[in-house]
Amino acid sequence: MTAGTVRLTMAQALVRYLTRQFMEIDGRRVPLFAGVFGIFGHGNVTCLSEALESVQEELPTWRGQNEQSMALAAIGFAKAKRRRQIMIATSSIGPGALNMVTAAGTAHANRLPVLLLAGDSFTNRVPDPVLQQVEHFGDPTVTVNDAFRAVSRYWDRITHPAQIIPSLPQAIATMLDPADCGPAFIALPQDVQELAFDYPEEFFEERIWTIPRPRPDRRALDQAAALLRTARKPLIISGGGVRYSGAEGVLGRLAETRGIPVVETIAGKGSLTHHHPAHAGPIGIIGSTSANALAAEADVILAVGTRLQDFTTGSWTAFGRAARFISLNAARWDATKHRALSVVGDAREGLDELDALLGDWHAPEGHLSRAKALFTEWDTLLDRHQTPTNTPVPTYAQVVGVVNRAAGPDDHLIAAAGGIPGEVAKGWRVKNPNTFDLEFGFSCMGYEIAAGWGNAMACEGRSTPIVMLGDGTYMMMNSDIYSSVLTGHKMIVVVCDNGGYAVINRLQQFKGVPGFNNLLKDCRIRDREAPLHVDFVKHAEAMGALARRCDSLADLESAMEWAKGTDRTTVLSIVTDAHAWVPGDADWDVGVPEVTTRDSVRKARAQQEQIRAKQRVGV
């Protein structure tokens, strides 16, 4: 070891560096990396775990039950922290690493930071092929970790101990850049982890990171202001970037002062409260009648912090062909879509500067009041669908209504896939900003419970995550109920048991295909007389959770009050209707067979062609 250096293994140096990184949040210095989710196996158990064990108080390691769910928990944590703190997930080589690919795709699609550290095979290749190694005959440099290239914003394989010196700062900068934010993946070959190297002491100096706020180009802002001043029926679409920028207050004031209604994307829902004076509802395929009506007639749309995915745009059928878009986004890629007037920059700063350029301009008199009238009609419709009735099986909407009313103002709602997303996007009335997490950028089944665990860590007992999911996604990934009991991070899990994959069954039948392999009753079953029901209460109790079956909405209401007072994760199960849905949907472009012998499919194909005729293509 030479003067001014520290001799450490690569794994030890990596861990030491991570513990020296900090972030300032609301005037308080906190570790940038709040913890590690880890399952150890060969590839990370001998060297990386040795390094992590020595820093348990600075960088706590939490053991999950599945590598995918651990990384999903890290994503839920990052969402709750609004991308200002990051969790790490580590795995062994082979199947352990590949289990994290789905989570990496979820983080990539949703622009969320997570650091993934996977073990890798030997760079020297002496013991090849090692356990779990997948060999590529024409390219021996390829390992399963190359699968992460397609779903990572930053990807690296450390083949020499010195390489972490330039690599780790780049990985962090990527995860904290609003334009490039996403998962960073670093492969750690087993033999390189063990190697010692004389690292410069400066590498381990403490650093406080900040999230950059790039200001938009002034000329682009001038053009945006000029275009907005021509609007007769302006509309603002609030995306997830509004929340991550902390732009909720600026957006709300601009919209109310200027008389512009605000509709929300799935990721943007919760930037405004439900009853904010400018709020007009969720837009798109799982949106409201109010927002979709406003979108259809809007002449200038200011899209803020949204990637304008098909569930927002109704596969680009939700807007008139003559409508003009202004896209304010930190990412150039997102800002440039569909010939929008591109304003590349931070949402909060961009809105503030745009507001100043608008002078005394105000949307035409009555525009916002009409939007609020439409929203009031939508609210009334929600009330009608959420009001309990005497039907023996409650609907999703009624269940959502009960849970929403019982939730505290700071409790976080978490959902992801199946029928729940549409019902909570439409029917969950947000009480406080940033208390709504609907992962629908990747629609990842299995996200919900894992994210609830991560959210509970992020909120540190200040609020309780409420996870809502269907029986199908519960069966796919539920082991973090046990994780949360083990670590003492409470959540409330509401399982809506509707007998299978009900919402995809809805789409299947709507497009002319008979019910097939989605609802349990339509699956290939050996014994039709055998019970199909899963006892979710007993299952949850077997993992150490408290649980209760609810046979009515009144039972659910009582159970929610009970669950709020329990001392650990609590699971509530209620049978729900597989065929009743809240209306308000926009069109959706999906593939329908061009040739078929089924009349029902031919009819669906004709309807699909009508949808495609309305699309904005290349305009």
Buried (B, 14 or more C-beta within 10 A) or exposed (E): EEEEBBEBBBBBBBBBBBBBBBBBEEEEEBBBBBBBBBBBBBBBBBBBBBBBEEBEEBBBBBEBBBBBBBBBBBBBBBBBBBBBBBBBBBBBBBEBBBBBBBBBBBBBBBBBBBBBBBBBBBBEEEEEEBEBBBEEEEEEEEBBBBBBEEBBBBBBBBEEBBBBBEBBBEBBBBBBBBBBBBBBBBBBBBBBBBBEBBBEEEBBEEEEBEBEBBEBEEEBBEBBBEBBBEBEBBBBBBBBBBBBBBBBEBBBBBBBEBBBBBBBBBBBBBBBBBEBBBBBBBBBBBBBBBBBBBBBEBBBBBBBBBBBBBBBBBBBBBBBEEBBBBBBBBBEEBBBBBEBBBBBBBBBBBBBBBBEBBEEBBBEEEBBEBBBEBBEBBBEBBEEBBEBEEEEBBBBBBBBBBBBEBBEEEBBBBBBBBBBBBBBBBBBBBBBBBBBBBBBBBBBBBBBBBBBBBBBBBBEEEBBBBBBBBBBBBBBBBBBBBBBBBBEBBBBBBBBBBBBBBBBBBEBBEBBBEBEEBBBEBEEEEEEEEEEEBEBBEBBBEBEBBBBBBEBBEBBBBBBEEBBEBEBBBBBBBBBBBEBBBEBBBBBBEEBBEEBEEEBBBEBBEBBEEBEEBBBEEE
